[in-house]
Amino acid sequence: MKLFSYSTGSTYRLGVLIDGTGYDLNQANPHIPSTMRGLLDGGGAMMELAHETVLRITNGTAAAAPLPAWGIAAPVPEPTSCRDAYAFRQHVETARQNRGVPMIPEFDQFPVFYFTNHRAIFGPGDIRCMPAHFDELDFELEVAVVLSRQGRNIKAAAADAYIAGYMVMNDFSARRLQREEMKLSLGPAKGKDFATAIGPYLVTPDELAPYRAEAKPGHVGNVFDLEMTCAVNGICVSKGNFADMHWTFAEIIERISYGVDVYPGDVIGSGTVGTGCFLELNGTKKRENPQYEPQWLKPGDTVEMEVTGLGRLVNTVKLENAP
């Protein structure tokens, strides 16, 4: 299923995309909650009911009228939490090389993550940023998952069952703010807490079965061969593959859930794919040519991220009209 949330002006409702047409799942089946949060809280049983309802819509046995138009929002507009991991070795290794420091051995010992602002989640559309954010404003090309089960101390071998689906994720980053605060060995905070975009759909794992790939040697969990690209103002600047994850989402969930509960509606990002941000790209080009002029996002720039099977997430960064 390709699930989405759409705005009615005062609230968000749950939709499903079938052959390019949107339907309201609650209208098709009143037993399904009207919101994404309600669906996720219902766990596997509610997801199965949603699958059955999609089949009924498809074969015409469900009384469902196509949505004439909808303002698409983040698939999970109000997540219970939002974490972001550091799963792609190429990104970490290249970024450290660009700073003139060796690869950190702890990267191979455990997956690391941080919490970001789960109240600053956006879907497709405009992202309003303050002037200080535009001092080295960056995109980060990622994939995210959302959980649909509560758990604690989850083993990696069982963790994929907790994943409701996958989404494109853009972890917007204000690099100057991030660089300043990380000198204090705490964060990232203000460099990250203003905007994270996800969407346009929450794609359930069964949709990705044709793209199944092997995890890296010594690792466990589902991996998918999904091409990841990012274009800025129509020019492709980044290209990677989801299958290049060093740490799988299953292993990240094992680390996250150690000694704490995870909940339906928790969003977890993969971290940046190799070449997936200007910070990495600028550093590499500057190392090759000291005269290179770094590129950053400017007001009015449009960022288009596309991941095979997950859709295309488009955002335009705007300057916030605030004192």
C-alpha positions in Angstrom: 0.0 0.0 0.0 0.9 3.6 -0.6 -0.6 5.4 2.4 -0.7 9.2 2.8 -2.2 11.9 5.0 -4.1 14.8 3.6 -5.2 18.0 5.1 -8.8 19.0 5.4 -7.9 22.4 6.8 -8.5 21.6 10.4 -7.2 18.1 10.7 -5.4 15.3 8.8 -7.1 12.3 7.3 -5.8 8.9 6.1 -5.7 8.2 2.4 -4.4 5.4 0.1 -3.1 5.7 -3.5 -4.4 3.1 -5.9 -3.2 3.3 -9.5 -2.7 7.1 -9.2 -6.1 7.7 -7.6 -6.5 8.7 -3.9 -9.2 7.3 -1.6 -10.1 8.0 2.0 -9.7 4.7 3.8 -12.1 5.5 6.6 -14.8 6.4 4.1 -14.2 3.1 2.3 -14.3 1.2 5.6 -15.6 2.9 8.8 -13.7 0.3 10.9 -10.4 1.8 9.9 -9.4 4.9 11.8 -9.6 8.2 10.0 -6.0 9.2 10.7 -2.5 7.7 10.1 -1.8 7.7 13.9 -5.0 5.7 14.5 -4.0 3.2 11.9 -0.5 2.8 13.3 -1.8 2.4 16.9 -4.0 -0.5 15.6 -0.8 -2.5 14.7 -0.7 -5.5 12.5 -4.4 -6.3 12.7 -5.4 -2.8 11.5 -2.8 -2.9 8.7 -4.3 -6.2 7.5 -7.8 -4.7 7.5 -6.4 -1.8 5.5 -4.9 -4.3 3.0 -8.3 -6.0 2.7 -10.0 -2.7 2.2 -7.6 -1.7 -0.6 -8.5 -5.0 -2.4 -12.2 -4.3 -2.0 -11.7 -0.8 -3.5 -9.8 -2.3 -6.4 -12.4 -4.9 -7.2 -15.3 -2.4 -6.7 -16.9 -4.1 -3.6 -16.1 -1.1 -1.3 -18.2 2.0 -1.5 -15.3 4.4 -2.0 -15.4 7.5 -4.1 -12.1 8.9 -5.4 -10.8 12.0 -3.8 -11.3 14.8 -6.3 -8.2 16.6 -4.9 -6.3 16.6 -1.7 -3.6 18.7 -0.1 -1.0 16.1 0.7 0.8 16.3 4.1 3.6 14.4 5.7 2.4 10.7 5.8 3.0 10.7 9.6 2.2 14.4 10.3 2.4 14.0 14.1 4.9 11.3 15.0 5.4 10.2 18.5 9.1 10.7 18.2 11.7 11.2 15.4 15.2 9.8 15.5 17.9 9.9 12.8 20.7 7.3 12.5 24.1 7.2 10.8 23.9 4.1 8.7 25.8 4.7 5.4 29.6 4.1 5.7 30.4 6.0 2.5 28.9 9.2 3.8 30.6 9.0 7.2 34.0 8.0 5.7 34.0 10.7 3.0 32.9 13.4 5.4 35.7 12.5 7.8 38.2 12.3 5.0 37.2 15.8 3.9 37.8 17.1 7.4 41.2 15.4 7.5 40.4 12.9 10.2 40.5 9.1 10.1 37.5 6.8 10.0 36.2 6.4 13.5 36.3 2.6 14.5 33.2 2.9 16.6 31.1 3.2 13.5 31.6 -0.5 12.9 30.7 -1.4 16.5 27.2 -0.1 16.9 24.6 2.1 15.0 24.4 5.6 16.5 21.4 8.0 16.3 20.1 11.2 17.7 16.6 12.6 18.5 15.4 15.5 16.4 12.2 17.7 16.6 9.1 15.5 16.0 7.0 18.7 16.1 8.8 20.1 13.0 7.7 17.5 10.5 6.7 18.6 7.0 5.5 16.9 3.9 5.8 18.1 0.3 5.6 21.8 -0.1 7.2 24.9 1.3 9.7 24.9 4.1 10.1 28.3 5.8 13.5 28.9 7.3 15.0 31.8 9.4 17.9 33.9 8.0 20.4 32.1 10.2 19.3 28.7 8.7 20.3 30.0 5.2 23.9 30.4 6.3 25.0 27.0 4.8 21.5 25.5 4.5 21.8 21.8 3.4 19.6 18.9 2.3 20.2 15.3 3.4 18.9 12.4 1.2 17.6 9.6 3.4 15.0 6.9 3.8 12.9 6.7 7.0 10.7 4.1 8.6 7.7 4.4 10.9 6.9 1.8 13.6 3.5 0.2 14.2 4.2 -1.9 17.3 5.3 -1.1 20.8 8.4 -3.0 21.9 11.4 -3.1 24.1 14.8 -4.8 23.9 13.9 -6.0 20.3 16.4 -8.3 18.7 17.5 -7.3 15.1 16.3 -10.7 13.8 12.7 -9.8 14.8 12.8 -6.0 14.3 11.6 -5.8 10.7 8.1 -6.9 11.9 7.8 -3.6 13.8 8.2 -1.5 10.6 4.9 -0.3 9.1 6.5 1.2 6.1 9.1 3.3 4.4 9.3 7.0 3.3 11.6 9.4 1.6 13.2 11.7 4.2 15.0 15.1 3.9 16.8 16.1 7.1 17.3 19.8 6.5 20.4 21.0 8.2 21.8 24.5 9.0 25.5 23.7 8.9 26.9 26.8 10.5 24.6 26.5 13.5 25.3 22.8 13.7 29.1 23.3 13.4 29.1 25.9 16.2 27.0 23.9 18.7 28.8 20.6 18.0 32.0 22.2 19.4 30.3 21.9 22.8 29.9 18.1 22.3 26.2 18.3 22.6 23.7 18.1 19.7 22.9 18.5 16.9 20.1 20.8 18.1 19.4 24.2 16.5 21.2 23.1 13.3 18.5 20.4 12.9 15.3 21.2 14.8 13.6 23.5 12.4 12.5 21.1 9.6 12.5 17.5 8.6 10.5 16.5 5.5 9.0 13.1 4.9 6.8 11.7 2.2 5.0 11.7 0.0 3.8 8.3 0.9 4.2 5.6 3.6 5.0 2.5 1.5 4.3 -0.8 3.2 7.1 -3.5 3.1 5.2 -5.8 0.8 5.4 -3.2 -2.0 9.2 -3.3 -1.9 9.5 -7.1 -2.1 10.6 -7.1 -5.7 13.6 -4.9 -4.7 14.8 -7.2 -1.9 18.7 -7.3 -1.6 21.2 -8.9 0.7 22.4 -7.2 3.8 26.2 -6.6 4.2 28.2 -9.6 5.5 27.7 -10.0 9.2 24.5 -7.9 9.3 20.8 -8.9 9.5 17.6 -7.3 8.4 15.7 -6.3 5.3 17.6 -4.4 2.6 16.2 -3.1 -0.7 17.9 -2.1 -3.9 16.3 1.3 -4.3 18.0 4.1 -6.3 18.1 7.4 -4.4 18.5 10.8 -6.1 18.3 14.4 -5.2 18.0 17.4 -7.6 18.2 21.1 -6.7 16.3 23.4 -9.2 16.1 20.5 -11.6 19.9 19.6 -11.6 20.8 16.2 -10.1 23.4 16.7 -7.4 23.2 13.4 -5.5 22.8 9.7 -6.4 23.0 6.7 -4.1 21.3 3.4 -3.3 19.4 2.3 -0.2 21.1 -1.1 -0.4 24.4 0.5 0.5 23.3 0.8 4.2 26.0 -0.6 6.5 23.6 -0.8 9.4 20.1 -2.1 8.6 17.0 -0.6 10.1 16.5 -3.9 12.0 19.9 -3.4 13.7 19.1 0.3 14.3 15.9 -0.7 16.0 17.7 -3.2 18.2 20.0 -0.4 19.4 17.2 2.2 19.8 15.0 -0.2 21.8 17.7 -1.3 24.3 16.3 -0.5 27.7 13.5 1.7 26.4 10.1 1.3 24.7 9.5 2.2 21.1 6.0 3.1 20.1 3.6 3.1 17.0 4.2 6.3 15.2 8.0 6.5 16.0 9.9 7.7 12.9 13.5 6.6 12.3 15.7 8.0 9.6 18.6 6.1 7.9 21.1 8.9 7.9 22.5 10.4 4.8 23.3 8.2 1.8 26.8 8.6 0.2 27.0 11.9 -1.7 23.6 12.8 -0.2 24.3 16.3 1.1 26.2 19.5 0.1 28.4 19.2 3.2 29.9 16.0 1.8 29.9 17.1 -1.9 31.5 20.5 -1.1 34.2 18.9 1.0 35.1 16.5 -1.7 35.2 19.1 -4.4 37.2 21.5 -2.2 39.7 18.8 -1.5 40.1 18.2 -5.2 40.1 22.0 -6.1 40.9 24.5 -3.3 39.3 27.2 -5.4 35.9 25.5 -5.5 33.1 27.7 -4.3 30.8 25.7 -2.0 27.1 25.4 -2.9 24.3 25.7 -0.4 20.5 26.0 -0.6 19.3 29.6 -1.2 15.8 31.1 -0.7 13.5 29.9 -3.5 15.5 26.7 -4.2 13.5 23.5 -4.9 14.8 20.2 -3.6 13.4 17.1 -5.3 14.2 13.7 -3.8 13.2 10.5 -5.4 13.6 6.9 -4.2 12.6 3.8 -6.3 9.2 2.6 -5.1 8.8 5.4 -2.5 7.9 8.3 -4.7 9.2 11.8 -5.1 9.4 14.4 -2.2 9.5 18.0 -3.4 10.2 21.0 -1.1 10.9 24.6 -1.8 12.8 26.5 0.9 11.5 30.0 1.7 12.8 32.8 3.8 10.7 33.2 6.9 9.1 36.7 7.2 9.9 37.2 10.9 11.9 39.8 12.9 
